[in-house]
């Protein structure tokens, strides 16, 4: 006996006589002739355009077919009609490509959730607005994109690897970025972060044509071991922010708060002391005030001493001295060691100092990189001498400080200093200043002291994680990577350029959305 179960346009036949190997067979429904199918498609298409509820279900029940098959017929009729009638299609029936473009723009540029995208499409009467379709099309396009940067076949480019991880719940996302161009070289979601995972990660980036100059990363165990096992021939530059500012900056704020609290306590007792008190109360308050005053003075001295040593260590991270000359690495390391000894003996900060000492041997590796770059500039850049190079180096260093500055006053001061030294260099170079300065500054940008760029990329990805409640997929990461690498900056020193343009030196004539839609349509054509 044959049990028939209708799922699509065909009848699914399950043979109960062969229980060992149940298989689905499909028999064409000869009763659904071409006219009947056209009727179903037209009725469904009108219902979709006029937003009639229940019509699709009624058609499925009436003809004993699935809702999926009804939608398939309707979509096929719509696509055929658009080819045949072109611009005279009803305005309610929006072009499918336009709908997909809206979805991609809202998801990537607007950082909208799938629910928000669906509501937007409904409000403006754009078709294909169901949340299921939106999720499906995003995954479909994302799966067609690589998770590693693609260069033209045979091309190679030398880059700096800035690597870090971000977490989606307990799943690590490994990211490697070129900090000069801000291009994402690879992003992948894994079950665990291990040295082997990082080695495979870097190997795939190198296979794509991105050759590493050196590695910038924090002191993560897997990262350090991966470098030792795979990239030991390259310099590893520890993140100076995580090594110094992140460790001691917390204590700087903590000591400042303790000192301020002690001053406030002293002030409160001073107010009480000046109020009307009897002799017994006065004597007791005077004793408390003297104790608070002594304690406040102690806390102020501790904070002043710590803050002075902390700023001294930060100053030792500068590459160039006040004359624009490359500082001596050994002297800088010795000065940092002296400050750490004082922090350990006078302030009694044992653990933070021990943590910094563990990375101090590699912390100033960028001095060696800077020395090589300066030699190359003097050898390769015409119309440049050491005096002019020193002025441009100082301008570059003040520009870096301007970016790091927190307060507006500090930013303005750093900007003035940057402009001053740049103008001084211009007076020496003359008419060809713009070309020479641009070339030198580009070379100096290859001196990277921290993984701030990869942290910036992490902050770009974070809103997408929040919108998906940390349920992000590799397909979404692929979309984010493509969007970031091909989007055009609207501000900053990279204004008007895309990361991919900066990396390859090749002009990008099309918008990122047009490029992505072209890739999707090519994939559809192949399928």
FIVO-403082 format. One record per residue (C-alpha): residue in three letters; x, y, z. Coordinates in steps of 0.05 Angstrom, whole numbers, plus 5000, padded with zeros to 4 digits. Layout:
N
alaXYZ
...
//
This chain:
527
unk500050005000
unk502650694983
unk501751275033
unk501551934996
unk503552585032
unk503353234993
unk508953735011
unk510354114947
unk507754114876
unk509253374874
unk506652794916
unk511452484966
unk510851734965
unk513451335023
unk513850595014
unk512050235077
unk513849565046
unk521249755047
unk522149975120
unk529749865118
unk530850425067
unk525350945068
unk526251435010
unk522252024985
unk520051994912
unk516852564874
unk511452474823
unk509353064780
unk502253314791
unk499353254721
unk492853564745
unk496554224756
unk497154444684
unk500455084661
unk494055494665
unk492655264736
unk499755434757
unk499156114725
unk492656234762
unk495856034828
unk501856494815
unk497657094794
unk492857024853
unk498656974901
unk502257564869
unk496158014875
unk495257794947
unk502557964963
unk502058644929
unk495558834964
unk497658505030
unk491758045033
unk492257575092
unk490556835087
unk490456785010
unk496856385006
unk494255885057
unk487555815020
unk491155674955
unk495455144988
unk489354805018
unk485154854954
unk490354544908
unk493554084960
unk500454414953
unk505254735001
unk505755485016
unk513055454994
unk510855224925
unk505755794921
unk511156314938
unk515855984887
unk510656054832
unk509156774851
unk516456974853
unk517756634786
unk511857014754
unk514257674784
unk521357584758
unk518757384689
unk514057984688
unk519658464705
unk523858194647
unk517958224599
unk514658884618
unk520659234650
unk518759924675
unk511159834670
unk510859344729
unk506259584786
unk509960044834
unk507959614893
unk512259044867
unk519259294885
unk525259014850
unk528358444889
unk535458724881
unk533159384910
unk530159024970
unk536758654982
unk540659304975
unk536259615029
unk537259015074
unk544959045067
unk545259795076
unk540959785139
unk544659185168
unk551759425156
unk551460185152
unk545560265199
unk547659695246
unk540159525251
unk537458885280
unk533558415234
unk527058625268
unk528659365256
unk530259225183
unk523658855175
unk519759445205
unk523359935160
unk521759545097
unk514459485117
unk513860225131
unk516360405061
unk512459835028
unk518659475004
unk517558744988
unk521058145019
unk520558435089
unk519557805131
unk524757695185
unk525956995160
unk527557235089
unk532157785115
unk536057295158
unk536456805101
unk538957295049
unk544257585096
unk546856885111
unk546656705037
unk550757315017
unk555457255076
unk556856525060
unk559056724990
unk564457185018
unk571256955044
unk573457075116
unk580457255091
unk582257865050
unk582557704976
unk587958024933
unk588457964857
unk591657304839
unk599157334843
unk599358004881
unk602858074948
unk603258644997
unk607458735060
unk603258895121
unk603658925197
unk599658405233
unk595658705291
unk592058115323
unk586958065379
unk580657705398
unk573657905417
unk568457455449
unk561357275428
unk558956955492
unk564356415501
unk566356365429
unk572756745410
unk573057145346
unk580257205320
unk581757845283
unk587958085246
unk588358795220
unk593459205182
unk594059815228
unk596760275173
unk590960205124
unk585959945177
unk584259365130
unk581458735164
unk585858175138
unk581957605170
unk576357485220
unk573956805242
unk569756505297
unk572455895332
unk570655445391
unk577055605429
unk583256055422
unk589655645420
unk596655755393
unk594955265337
unk588755665319
unk592856305314
unk598155945271
unk592855705222
unk589856405223
unk596356745204
unk598156215153
unk591656325115
unk592857085115
unk599956975088
unk597356495035
unk592657035011
unk598557484994
unk599257905058
unk606457825080
unk607858025153
unk613158545171
unk612258445245
unk606758265296
unk603258735345
unk599058405400
unk597858385474
unk600557865523
unk595257345511
unk598156645524
unk595756355457
unk598156955418
unk605156955449
unk605956195440
unk603356245368
unk608556775353
unk614056355384
unk612155735345
unk610656045278
unk613056775272
unk619256745316
unk623457045260
unk619257685263
unk619258225316
unk613458185364
unk611358875389
unk607458835455
unk601659315462
unk604659905501
unk597760135522
unk595959465555
unk602959405583
unk603560095615
unk597560555611
unk592360015623
unk596259745684
unk598660385717
unk592960835692
unk588060475738
unk592560605798
unk593461325778
unk585861445781
unk585361035845
unk590761435882
unk587662085857
unk580861885885
unk583761665952
unk587362345957
unk581062725939
unk576862335989
unk581962486044
unk581863236026
unk574263236028
unk574362896096
unk579163416122
unk574763976095
unk568463686127
unk571863666195
unk574464376186
unk567264606174
unk565064246238
unk570864546275
unk568565256258
unk561565126284
unk559165236356
unk561964686400
unk563064586474
unk570064446501
unk569363686502
unk566663666430
unk571864166407
unk577663756435
unk575063126402
unk573963466334
unk580863796336
unk584063106346
unk580062816288
unk581663416244
unk589163356258
unk588862616241
unk584962756176
unk589763306157
unk595862856167
unk592562296129
unk590562766071
unk597663016066
unk600262296063
unk595362106008
unk596962735968
unk604462575972
unk603161855950
unk598962085891
unk603962625871
unk609762135874
unk606061605835
unk603462085782
unk610362365771
unk613461675762
unk607661455718
unk608362055671
unk615961945669
unk614861225645
unk609861465592
unk614861985568
unk620161455560
unk615661125507
unk616761725460
unk620861525399
unk624062205386
unk627162705434
unk625663455436
unk630363555376
unk626963025333
unk632762535340
unk631561795352
unk632361655426
unk636961105452
unk633060485469
unk637660255525
unk637160935561
unk629560905556
unk629360205585
unk634060405642
unk629761015659
unk623560575661
unk627160075706
unk628960645755
unk621660875757
unk619260155768
unk624260065826
unk621560695859
unk614360475849
unk616059815881
unk619960095940
unk616460755954
unk609260625933
unk609559875946
unk606359665881
unk608958955874
unk604258605825
unk603359165773
unk610959275771
unk612158535763
unk607158505706
unk610659075669
unk617558775679
unk615258135645
unk614358505579
unk619659045586
unk624758645545
unk620358695482
unk616459325499
unk621059805461
unk622059375399
unk619059935358
unk625560325369
unk629059825323
unk623559875272
unk623960635274
unk631560615263
unk630760195199
unk625160645173
unk629261285184
unk635160985147
unk630660805088
unk627661505086
unk634461835084
unk636661355029
unk630461374985
unk627162054994
unk630362614952
unk631263324978
unk631463095051
unk636863175104
unk637062995177
unk634863685200
unk628463685157
unk627162955175
unk627663135250
unk622363685241
unk617563215205
unk618762675258
unk616863165313
unk610663365275
unk608762625267
unk609962495341
unk605663085362
unk600262845314
unk600162175350
unk599562525417
unk593862935389
unk590062295373
unk591262015443
unk589562665480
unk583162645521
unk581863375537
unk580263905483
unk585664355511
unk590963815504
unk588563655434
unk589164385413
unk596064445442
unk598463815406
unk595364055341
unk599164725347
unk605664365359
unk604363895300
unk602964485254
unk608964875279
unk614064335262
unk610664185196
unk611064915176
unk618464945196
unk619764335151
unk615964675094
unk620565275097
unk626564815085
unk623564375030
unk619864894988
unk615164744931
unk615663984933
unk613763975007
unk606963625000
unk609763024963
unk615862955007
unk611963035072
unk606562545050
unk611762025032
unk615562105098
unk609262095142
unk606861475106
unk613461125123
unk613161355195
unk606161075202
unk609260385198
unk612060495268
unk606460175310
unk606860185386
unk600059895404
unk594259475378
unk589460075382
unk587159965310
unk584959255323
unk581459505386
unk577960015342
unk575659445296
unk573159075357
unk568959685375
unk566059685305
unk564058955311
unk561159025381
unk554559375361
unk553158785314
unk554258305371
unk549458705414
unk544058715360
unk544557955352
unk544757845428
unk551757545418
unk548957025369
unk553357265312
unk555256795255
unk561356735211
unk557056965152
unk555557625189
unk562957705204
unk564457615130
unk559458165113
unk562358645165
unk569458515139
unk567458655067
unk563559285086
unk569159565128
unk574659425077
unk570859755020
unk567160325055
unk569761035046
unk571961435106
unk568262095117
unk573162415165
unk580262365193
unk586862275158
unk583861725114
unk578062165091
unk575561995021
unk579261335018
unk577460615032
unk581960145073
unk582759695012
unk585060294970
unk590260485021
unk592859775026
unk593359624952
unk594360324923
unk588960164872
unk583060644865
unk576160374882
unk571160694834
unk564860364860
unk561160404926
unk561759814973
unk554359644964
unk554959624888
unk561059164894
unk557358704942
unk551158674899
unk555458504838
unk558657934876
unk551857674897
unk548957714827
unk555057364798
unk554156804849
unk546756754831
unk548456704757
unk553356144770
unk548155764810
//
